Amino acid sequence: MMIDVFDTTLYVKKTGTGKPLIFVHGNGEDHTIFDVLVSRLKDHYTCYQIDSRNHGRSKITDIFSYEQMAEDTKELIKILKLERPHFLGFSDGAIIGLILAMKYPTTLDHMMICGANLHPRGLKKQVRNHMIQTYKETKSPWINMMIEQPNISFRRLHQAKIPVLVVAGEKDVISYRHTLAIARNLPLSSYIILKEKHHDDYIVNRDDLTELCLSFFIKN
């Protein structure tokens, strides 16, 4: 379904039954990265897969901002009349979830964030340098967003008052120390580092997180 939100129109795919669970993808991706995982979870949750603004089937705009994407998601929750949904965000989607939880601490129930960073320096140096070079060559606004945003302080994380599970790969593009600092500064958090996994090979078109989701997210 297509839903008008602020200055854009977002695509949302709804599947399953049960307590609502929102999925938000990473940079340059769309809702389909979660199709395999959702196929395993749809009998337990009503799954809402969102294409963020400027991605997938959603409208392209001039605004490339994690803060605005979080506002978009908050407005979607309001329009869809979802009561304390769960949230699973990957990469950019995880950043969006963190902002949402900090700004609106009573909106979500439980949140799982995978491969999140609070600022570009949370990326490993070689990864950040590669992004900077790629931007110089392409002038891609999607890449520019990643090298300039987000800018979230560790202190700001204290505003998120919901249970959060922080997930990252052992070989992630996000530094281990940064991931650990995120988990330590969230008031109600735990974390898992997945052995031998990279940034996306446990989540994009995968169902590796099925049992973790079923054990972390309450069902009603």
Secondary structure, 3 states (H helix, E strand, C coil): CEEEECCEEEEEEEEECCEEEEEECCCCCCHHHHHHHHHHHCCCEEEEEEECCCCCCCCCCCCCCHHHHHHHHHHHHHHHCCCCCEEEEECHHHHHHHHHHHHCCCCCCCEEEECCCCCHHHECHHHHHHHHHHHHHHCCHHHHHHHHCCCCCCHHHHHCCCCEEEEEECCCCECHHHHHHHHHHCCCEEEEEECCCCCCCCCCCCCCCHHHHHHHCCCC
